[in-house]
Amino acid sequence: MARQVQFYMLPDDQAAFLDFARMQDDVLVTLRDADSPEPRAVKNSGADSRRVLCLWNVRILPRLKRKWIANPGYYRIDCLHTPTLEFTPSFHASWEGKPAIGQGRLFGDFDPYLKKPKSFDRWYSSLVHWMRKNYEKSPAKFGGYVAPSAYKFYQSGHYLLPGVLPSRTEHWLSAIGAQHTEPRT
C-alpha cells in the first residue's frame, strides 16, 4: 500500500525538513531522474521545485543505482522496488494575480509483496511525525500540512493550491477563493 503526506513548504521550510532527515539518519537527497546511474547529493534541493527528489536512507539500503529508462532516455530511481521515498517539492505559482504555492508530497510504497524492511516503515513514520508536530494542519480544502514560512505566506493573503496548477473553472475559483474571504455577519 502506498502512503503519502502532503505539505506546503517554502525553500527554507524544505531545507529545515531535509536537514532534520539528514540529522536523524544517513540520508542522501538526490534527484529521482538524472543522466547518471549513480545517485549524487543535490547541493541546493530548494532551487528547482519542478524536480522530484528521492530520499535515500543509506542505513536501510547501503547501495542504490538508477535504472535506465529507454524512452525518453534517462536514469530513474525505482522507488517502487527500493526502500526510498519520493519527495515532490511545493511549487510556486500565481492564482488570480496573487502568489500561490502548490502542494508537495512525501511518498512511499509499503505493499507487503515488495518485502521492504520494517525499518523503512519506521523511518517514513518518523518523518511524517516530525511534520505533524512542527507544521500546521492546512486551512485549505486540499488537506495536508503547512510548514512555518509557508503558513506565514498563506496568512499574508496568498493562496494554497492543490498538487497541480488547477484550471480556471468556477469550481476552482470558488474553492481557492474561499481561502481568504471574510465571513459575513
ABEGO torsion letter per residue (X at the ends): XBBBBBBBBBAAAAAAAAAAAAAABBBBBBBABBABABBBBBABAAABAABBBBBBBAAABABBBBBBBAOAGBBBBBAAABBBBBBBBBBBBBBGGBBBBBBBBBBBBABAAAGBBAAAAAAAAAAAAAAAAABBBBABAAEEBBBAAAAAAAAAGBBBBBABBBBBBAAAAAAAAAAABBBBX
